[in-house]
């Protein structure tokens, strides 16, 4: 009888453990992803500003990295309920207006994919694609992030 109870409870315990959000991991995972995106943007922002010469290979490498990272932005996994506590600058607005946040992330994903598909071959086409991508960054950072002091 004890064995029967143990075997019938084991799957329930496994489900409970696997479905419990790992808030600390979600925070660390999304911060690592954002830092990675920041590096990619930092590598090509000087080109967009005219501070460095246009280099199609550098631009495409960075845009592909941004797109790869953007596609990893899974709101349910990286922003589970309760992950607004701890060492994070994620705003409570993410959970208050989750539909708006999900829409902003979807737009960012689409625009990074479009930037890669555009395959900019000159400074002007790069600026157009990059501007749209970074506009999305600003939307989220202004609306869904707590500013650091």
Contact map, one row per residue, 1 for C-alpha under 8 A:
11111000000000000000000000000000000000000000000000000000000000000000000000000000000000000000000000000000000000000000000000000000000000000000000000000
11111100000000000000000000000000000000000000000000000000000000000000000000000000000000000000000000000000000000000000000000000000000000000000000000000
11111110000000000000000000000000000000000000000000000000000000000000000000000000000000000000000000000000000000000000000000000000000000000000000000000
11111111000000000000000000000000000000000000000000000000000000000000000000000000000000000000000000000000000000000000000000000000000000000000000000000
11111111100000000000000000000000000000000000000000000000000000000000000000000000000000000000000000000000000000000000000000000000000000000000000000000
01111111110000000000000000000000000000000000000000000000000000000000000000000000000000000000000000000000000000000000000000000000000000000000000000000
00111111111000000000000000000000000000000000000000000000000000000000000000000000000000000000000000000000000000000000000000000000000000000000000000000
00011111111100000000000000000000000000000000000000000000000000000000000000000000000000000000000000000000000000000000000000000000000000000000000000000
00001111111110000000000000000000000000000000000000000000000000000000000000000000000000000000000000000000000000000000000000000000000000000000000000000
00000111111111000000000000000000000000000000000000000000000000000000000000000000000000000000000000000000000000000000000000000000000000000000000000000
00000011111111100000000000000000000000000000000000000000000000000000000000000000000000000000000000000000000000000000000000000000000000000000000000000
00000001111111110000000000000000000000000000000000000000000000000000000000000000000000000000000000000000000000000000000000000000000000000000000000000
00000000111111111000000000000000000000000000000000000000000000000000000000000000000000000000000000000000000000000000000000000000000000000000000000000
00000000011111111100000000000000000000000000000000000000000000000000000000000000000000000000000000000000000000000000000000000000000000000000000000000
00000000001111111110000000000000000000000000000000000000000000000000000000000000000000000000000000000000000000000000000000000000000000000000000000000
00000000000111111111000000000000000000000000000000000000000000000000000000000000000000000000000000000000000000000000000000000000000000000000000000000
00000000000011111111000000000000000000000000000000000000000000000000000000000000000000000000000000000000000000000000000000000000000000000000000000000
00000000000001111111100000000000000000000000000000000000000000000000000000000000000000000000000000000000000000000000000000000000000000000000000000000
00000000000000111111100000000000000000000000000000000000000000000000000000000000000000000000000000000000000000000000000000000000000000000000000000000
00000000000000011111110000000000000000000000000000000000000000000000000000000000000000000000000000000000000000000000000000000000000000000000000000000
00000000000000000111111000000000000000000000000000000000000000000000000000000001100000000000000000000000000000000000000000000000000000000000000000000
00000000000000000001111111000000000000000000000000000000000000000000000000000000000000000000000000000000000000000000000000000000000000000000000000000
00000000000000000000111111100000000000000000000000000000000000000000000000000001011000000000000000000000000000000000000000000000000000000000000000000
00000000000000000000011111110000000000000000000000000000000000000000000000000000001001000000000000000000000000000000000000000000000000000000000000000
00000000000000000000011111111000000000000000000000000000000000000000000000000000000000000000000000000000000000000000000000000000000000000000000000000
00000000000000000000011111111100000000000000000000000000000000000000000000001111001000000000000000000000000000000000000000000000000000000000000000000
00000000000000000000001111111110000000000000000000000000000000000000000000000110001000110000000000000000000000000000000000000000000000000000000000000
00000000000000000000000111111111000000000000000000000000000000000000000000000000000000000000000000000000000000000000000000000000000000000000000000000
00000000000000000000000011111111100000000000000000000000000000000000000000000100000000000000000000000000000000000000000000000000000000000000000000000
00000000000000000000000001111111110000000000000000000000000000000000000010000100000000000000000000000000000000000000000000000000000000000000000000000
00000000000000000000000000111111111000000000000000000000000000000000000000000000000000000000000000000000000000000000000000000000000000000000000000000
00000000000000000000000000011111111100000000000000000000000000000000000000000000000000000000000000000000000000000000000000000000000000000000000000000
00000000000000000000000000001111111110000000000000000000000000000000100000000000000000000000000000000000000000000000000000000000000000000000000000000
00000000000000000000000000000111111111000000000000000000000000000000000000000000000000000000000000000000000000000000000000000000000000000000000000000
00000000000000000000000000000011111111100000000000000000000000000000000000000000000000000000000000000000000000000000000000000000000000000000000000000
00000000000000000000000000000001111111110000000000000000000000000000100000000000000000000000000000000000000000000000000000000000000000000000000000000
00000000000000000000000000000000111111111000000000000000000000001100100000000000000000000000000000000000000000000000000000000000000000000000000000000
00000000000000000000000000000000011111111100000000000000000000000000000000000000000000000000000000000000000000000000000000000000000000000000000000000
00000000000000000000000000000000001111111110000000000000000000000000000000000000000000000000000000000000000000000000000000000000000000000000000000000
00000000000000000000000000000000000111111111000000000000000001101100000000000000000000000000000000000000000000000000000000000000000000000000000000000
00000000000000000000000000000000000011111111100000000000000001000100000000000000000000000000000000000000000000000000000000000000000000000000000000000
00000000000000000000000000000000000001111111110000000000000000000000000000000000000000000000000000000000000000000000000000000000000000000000000000000
00000000000000000000000000000000000000111111110000000000000001000000000000000000000000000000000000000000000000000000000000000000000000000000000000000
00000000000000000000000000000000000000011111111100000000011001000000000000000000000000000000000000000000000000000000000000000000000000000000000000000
00000000000000000000000000000000000000001111111110000000000000000000000000000000000000000000000000000000000000000000000000000000000000000000000000000
00000000000000000000000000000000000000000111111111110000000000000000000000000000000000000000000000000000000000000000000000000000000000000000000000000
00000000000000000000000000000000000000000001111111111100000000000000000000000000000000000000000000000000000000000000000000100000000000000000000000000
00000000000000000000000000000000000000000001111111100000000000000000000000000000000000000000000000000000000000000000000000100110010000000000000000000
00000000000000000000000000000000000000000000111111110000000000000000000000000000000000000000000000000000000000000000000000000000000000000000000000000
00000000000000000000000000000000000000000000011111111000000000000000000000000000000000000000000000000000000000000000000000000000000000000000000000000
00000000000000000000000000000000000000000000011111111000000000000000000000000000000000000000000000000000000000000000000000000000000000000000000000000
00000000000000000000000000000000000000000000011011111100000000000000000000000000000000000000000000000000000000000000000000000000000000000000000000000
00000000000000000000000000000000000000000000001001111110000000000000000000000000000000000000000000000000000000000000000000000000000000000000000000000
00000000000000000000000000000000000000000000001000011111001000000000000000000000000000000000000000000000000000000000000001100000000000000000000000000
00000000000000000000000000000000000000000000000000001111111000000000000000000000000000000000000000000000000000000000000000000000000000000000000000000
00000000000000000000000000000000000000000000000000000111111100000000000000000000000000000000000000000000000000000000000111000000000000000000000000000
00000000000000000000000000000000000000000000000000000011111110000000000000000000000000000000000000000000000000000000000000000000000000000000000000000
00000000000000000000000000000000000000000001000000000011111111000000000000000000000000000000000000000000000000000000000000000000000000000000000000000
00000000000000000000000000000000000000000001000000000111111111100000000000000000000000000000000000000000000000000000000100000100000000000000000000000
00000000000000000000000000000000000000000000000000000001111111110000000000000000000000000000000000000000000000000001001100000000000000000000000000000
00000000000000000000000000000000000000000000000000000000111111111000000000000000000000000000000000000000000000000000000000000000000000000000000000000
00000000000000000000000000000000000000011011000000000000011111111100000000000000000000000000000000000000000000000000000000000000000000000000000000000
00000000000000000000000000000000000000010000000000000000001111111110000000000000000000000000000000000000000000010011000000000000000000000000000000000
00000000000000000000000000000000000000000000000000000000000111111111000000000000000000000000000000000000000000000001000000000000000000000000000000000
00000000000000000000000000000000000010010000000000000000000011111111100000000000000000000000000000000000000000000000000000000000000000000000000000000
00000000000000000000000000000000000010011000000000000000000001111111110000000000000000000000000000000000000000010000000000000000000000000000000000000
00000000000000000000000000000000000000000000000000000000000000111111111000000000000000000000000000000000000010011001000000000000000000000000000000000
00000000000000000000000000000000000000000000000000000000000000011111111100000000000000000000000000000000000000000000000000000000000000000000000000000
00000000000000000000000000000000100110000000000000000000000000001111111110000000000000000000000000000000000000000000000000000000000000000000000000000
00000000000000000000000000000000000000000000000000000000000000000111111110000000000000000000000000000000000110010000000000000000000000000000000000000
00000000000000000000000000000000000000000000000000000000000000000011111111000000000000000000000000000000000010000000000000000000000000000000000000000
00000000000000000000000000000000000000000000000000000000000000000001111111000000000000000000000000000000000000000000000000000000000000000000000000000
00000000000000000000000000000100000000000000000000000000000000000000111111100100000000000000000000000000100000000000000000000000000000000000000000000
00000000000000000000000000000000000000000000000000000000000000000000001111111110000000000000000000000000000000000000000000000000000000000000000000000
00000000000000000000000000000000000000000000000000000000000000000000000011111111000000000000000000000100100000000000000000000000000000000000000000000
00000000000000000000000000000000000000000000000000000000000000000000000001111111000000000000000000000000000000000000000000000000000000000000000000000
00000000000000000000000001000000000000000000000000000000000000000000000001111111000000000000000000000000000000000000000000000000000000000000000000000
00000000000000000000000001101100000000000000000000000000000000000000000011111111000000000000000000000000000000000000000000000000000000000000000000000
00000000000000000000000001100000000000000000000000000000000000000000000001111111101100000000000000000000000000000000000000000000000000000000000000000
00000000000000000000101001000000000000000000000000000000000000000000000000111111111000000000000000000000000000000000000000000000000000000000000000000
00000000000000000000100000000000000000000000000000000000000000000000000000000011111100000000001000000000000000000000000000000000000000000000000000000
00000000000000000000001000000000000000000000000000000000000000000000000000000001111110000000000000000000000000000000000000000000000000000000000000000
00000000000000000000001101100000000000000000000000000000000000000000000000000011111111000000000000000000000000000000000000000000000000000000000000000
00000000000000000000000000000000000000000000000000000000000000000000000000000010111111011111000000000000000000000000000000000000000000000000000000000
00000000000000000000000000000000000000000000000000000000000000000000000000000000011111110000000000000000000000000000000000000000000000000000000000000
00000000000000000000000100000000000000000000000000000000000000000000000000000000001111110000000000000000000000000000000000000000000000000000000000000
00000000000000000000000000100000000000000000000000000000000000000000000000000000000011111000000000000000000000000000000000000000000000000000000000000
00000000000000000000000000100000000000000000000000000000000000000000000000000000000111111100000000000000000000000000000000000000000000000000000000000
00000000000000000000000000000000000000000000000000000000000000000000000000000000000100111110000000000000000000000000000000000000000000000000000011110
00000000000000000000000000000000000000000000000000000000000000000000000000000000000100011111010000000000000000000000000000000000000000000000000111000
00000000000000000000000000000000000000000000000000000000000000000000000000000000000100001111110000000000000000000000000000000000000000000000001111000
00000000000000000000000000000000000000000000000000000000000000000000000000000000000100000111111100000000000000000000000000000000000000000000000100000
00000000000000000000000000000000000000000000000000000000000000000000000000000000000000000011111111000000000000000000000000000000000000000000001100000
00000000000000000000000000000000000000000000000000000000000000000000000000000000000000000111111111011000000000000000000000000000000000000000000100000
00000000000000000000000000000000000000000000000000000000000000000000000000000000100000000001111111000000000000000000000000000000000000000000000000000
00000000000000000000000000000000000000000000000000000000000000000000000000000000000000000001111111000000000000000000000000000000000000000000000000000
00000000000000000000000000000000000000000000000000000000000000000000000000000000000000000000111111111000000000000000000000000000000000000000000000000
00000000000000000000000000000000000000000000000000000000000000000000000000000000000000000000111111111100000000000000000000000000000000000000000000000
00000000000000000000000000000000000000000000000000000000000000000000000000000000000000000000000011111110000000000000000000000000000000000000000000000
00000000000000000000000000000000000000000000000000000000000000000000000000000000000000000000010011111111000000000000000000000000000000000000000000000
00000000000000000000000000000000000000000000000000000000000000000000000000000000000000000000010011111111100000000000000000000000000000000001000100000
00000000000000000000000000000000000000000000000000000000000000000000000000100000000000000000000001111111110000000000000000000000000000000000000000000
00000000000000000000000000000000000000000000000000000000000000000000000000000000000000000000000000111111111000000000000000000000000000000000000000000
00000000000000000000000000000000000000000000000000000000000000000000000000000000000000000000000000011111111100000000000000000000000000010011000000000
00000000000000000000000000000000000000000000000000000000000000000000000010100000000000000000000000001111111110000000000000000000000000000000000000000
00000000000000000000000000000000000000000000000000000000000000000000000000000000000000000000000000000111111111000000000000000000000000000000000000000
00000000000000000000000000000000000000000000000000000000000000000000000000000000000000000000000000000011111111100000000000000000000000010000000000000
00000000000000000000000000000000000000000000000000000000000000000000010000000000000000000000000000000001111111110000000000000000000010011000000000000
00000000000000000000000000000000000000000000000000000000000000000010011000000000000000000000000000000000111111111000000000000000000000000000000000000
00000000000000000000000000000000000000000000000000000000000000000000000000000000000000000000000000000000011111111100000000000000000000000000000000000
00000000000000000000000000000000000000000000000000000000000000000000000000000000000000000000000000000000001111111110000000000000100110000000000000000
00000000000000000000000000000000000000000000000000000000000000100110010000000000000000000000000000000000000111111111000000000000000010000000000000000
00000000000000000000000000000000000000000000000000000000000000000010000000000000000000000000000000000000000011111111100000000000000000000000000000000
00000000000000000000000000000000000000000000000000000000000000000000000000000000000000000000000000000000000001111111110000000000100000000000000000000
00000000000000000000000000000000000000000000000000000000000000100000000000000000000000000000000000000000000000111111111100000000110010000000000000000
00000000000000000000000000000000000000000000000000000000000100110010000000000000000000000000000000000000000000011111111100000000000000000000000000000
00000000000000000000000000000000000000000000000000000000000000000000000000000000000000000000000000000000000000001111111000000000000000000000000000000
00000000000000000000000000000000000000000000000000000000000000000000000000000000000000000000000000000000000000000111111100000000100000000000000000000
00000000000000000000000000000000000000000000000000000000000100000000000000000000000000000000000000000000000000000011111110000000000000000000000000000
00000000000000000000000000000000000000000000000000000001001100000000000000000000000000000000000000000000000000000011011111101100100000000000000000000
00000000000000000000000000000000000000000000000000000001000000000000000000000000000000000000000000000000000000000000001111101100000000000000000000000
00000000000000000000000000000000000000000000000000000101000000000000000000000000000000000000000000000000000000000000000111111100000000000000000000000
00000000000000000000000000000000000000000000001100000100000000000000000000000000000000000000000000000000000000000000000111111110000000000000000000000
00000000000000000000000000000000000000000000000000000000000000000000000000000000000000000000000000000000000000000000000001111111000000000000000000000
00000000000000000000000000000000000000000000000000000000000000000000000000000000000000000000000000000000000000000000000111111111100000000000000000000
00000000000000000000000000000000000000000000000100000000001000000000000000000000000000000000000000000000000000000000000111111111110000000000000000000
00000000000000000000000000000000000000000000000100000000000000000000000000000000000000000000000000000000000000000000000000111111111000000000000000000
00000000000000000000000000000000000000000000000000000000000000000000000000000000000000000000000000000000000000000000000000011111111100000000000000000
00000000000000000000000000000000000000000000000000000000000000000000000000000000000000000000000000000000000000100110010100001111111110000000000000000
00000000000000000000000000000000000000000000000100000000000000000000000000000000000000000000000000000000000000000010000000000111111111000000000000000
00000000000000000000000000000000000000000000000000000000000000000000000000000000000000000000000000000000000000000000000000000011111111100000000000000
00000000000000000000000000000000000000000000000000000000000000000000000000000000000000000000000000000000000000100000000000000001111111110000000000000
00000000000000000000000000000000000000000000000000000000000000000000000000000000000000000000000000000000000100110010000000000000111111111000000000000
00000000000000000000000000000000000000000000000000000000000000000000000000000000000000000000000000000000000000000000000000000000011111111100000000000
00000000000000000000000000000000000000000000000000000000000000000000000000000000000000000000000000000000000000000000000000000000001111111110000000000
00000000000000000000000000000000000000000000000000000000000000000000000000000000000000000000000000000001001100000000000000000000000111111111000000000
00000000000000000000000000000000000000000000000000000000000000000000000000000000000000000000000000000000000100000000000000000000000011111111100000000
00000000000000000000000000000000000000000000000000000000000000000000000000000000000000000000000000000000000000000000000000000000000001111111110000000
00000000000000000000000000000000000000000000000000000000000000000000000000000000000000000000000000000001000000000000000000000000000000111111111100000
00000000000000000000000000000000000000000000000000000000000000000000000000000000000000000000000000001001000000000000000000000000000000011111111110000
00000000000000000000000000000000000000000000000000000000000000000000000000000000000000000000000000000000000000000000000000000000000000001111111111000
00000000000000000000000000000000000000000000000000000000000000000000000000000000000000000000000000000000000000000000000000000000000000000111111110000
00000000000000000000000000000000000000000000000000000000000000000000000000000000000000000010100000000000000000000000000000000000000000000011111110000
00000000000000000000000000000000000000000000000000000000000000000000000000000000000000000111110000001000000000000000000000000000000000000011111111000
00000000000000000000000000000000000000000000000000000000000000000000000000000000000000001110000000000000000000000000000000000000000000000001111111100
00000000000000000000000000000000000000000000000000000000000000000000000000000000000000001110000000000000000000000000000000000000000000000000100111110
00000000000000000000000000000000000000000000000000000000000000000000000000000000000000001000000000000000000000000000000000000000000000000000000011111
00000000000000000000000000000000000000000000000000000000000000000000000000000000000000001000000000000000000000000000000000000000000000000000000001111
00000000000000000000000000000000000000000000000000000000000000000000000000000000000000000000000000000000000000000000000000000000000000000000000000111
